Amino acid sequence: MRNVQQVSTNADFNKSLNISNHQRRIPKPKLSSGSIKGMYPVILDDGRTIIYVSDKNKENEIRSRYASRK
């Protein structure tokens, strides 16, 4: 008698395609046209580095932290 492992059947494949296995509700941020929607750019290093922040009031803090890294 041989020890043979069963190869995956079509039933397993069809089970993975079942609609119940898929996410029904996609979060709104993923549906937006870009991941930077609602963010503000902070341009550093003469335009070589751009950091996007959600709060425009933090721009000075970001600039000072970036300058202290060098």
C-alpha positions as CSV (number, residue, x, y, z in Angstrom):
1,M,0.0,0.0,0.0
2,R,1.4,3.4,-1.0
3,N,1.2,6.6,1.0
4,V,-0.3,9.0,-1.5
5,Q,-1.4,12.5,-0.6
6,Q,-4.5,13.7,-2.4
7,V,-4.0,16.5,-4.9
8,S,-6.2,19.5,-4.4
9,T,-9.5,19.0,-6.1
10,N,-11.7,21.4,-8.1
11,A,-14.0,21.6,-5.0
12,D,-11.2,23.3,-3.1
13,F,-10.6,25.7,-5.9
14,N,-14.3,26.5,-6.3
15,K,-14.6,27.0,-2.5
16,S,-11.9,29.7,-2.7
17,L,-13.8,31.5,-5.4
18,N,-17.0,31.5,-3.4
19,I,-18.4,35.0,-2.9
20,S,-18.6,34.5,0.8
21,N,-14.8,34.4,1.0
22,H,-14.5,37.9,-0.5
23,Q,-14.6,41.2,1.4
24,R,-18.0,42.7,1.1
25,R,-17.3,46.2,2.3
26,I,-14.3,48.1,1.1
27,P,-13.2,51.0,3.3
28,K,-13.7,54.5,1.9
29,P,-10.0,55.5,2.0
30,K,-9.2,52.6,-0.4
31,L,-11.9,53.8,-2.8
32,S,-10.5,57.3,-3.1
33,S,-8.5,58.1,-6.2
34,G,-5.2,58.4,-4.3
35,S,-3.7,57.6,-1.0
36,I,-2.8,61.2,-0.4
37,K,-6.3,62.6,-0.6
38,G,-6.8,65.1,2.1
39,M,-3.1,65.3,2.9
40,Y,-0.8,68.4,2.6
41,P,2.6,68.2,1.1
42,V,5.7,69.4,3.0
43,I,8.5,69.9,0.5
44,L,12.0,69.4,1.9
45,D,15.5,69.3,0.5
46,D,14.8,71.6,-2.4
47,G,12.0,69.4,-3.7
48,R,13.9,66.1,-3.4
49,T,11.8,64.9,-0.5
50,I,8.1,65.3,-0.1
51,I,6.3,64.3,3.1
52,Y,2.5,64.3,3.2
53,V,0.8,65.3,6.5
54,S,-2.8,65.3,7.5
55,D,-2.5,68.4,9.7
56,K,-1.1,71.5,8.0
57,N,-0.3,73.0,11.4
58,K,2.5,70.3,11.8
59,E,4.5,71.6,8.9
60,N,7.0,73.6,11.0
61,E,7.4,70.6,13.3
62,I,8.1,68.3,10.4
63,R,10.6,70.8,8.9
64,S,12.5,71.1,12.2
65,R,12.6,67.4,12.8
66,Y,13.9,66.8,9.3
67,A,16.6,69.5,9.7
68,S,17.8,68.0,13.0
69,R,18.3,64.6,11.3
70,K,21.1,65.9,9.1
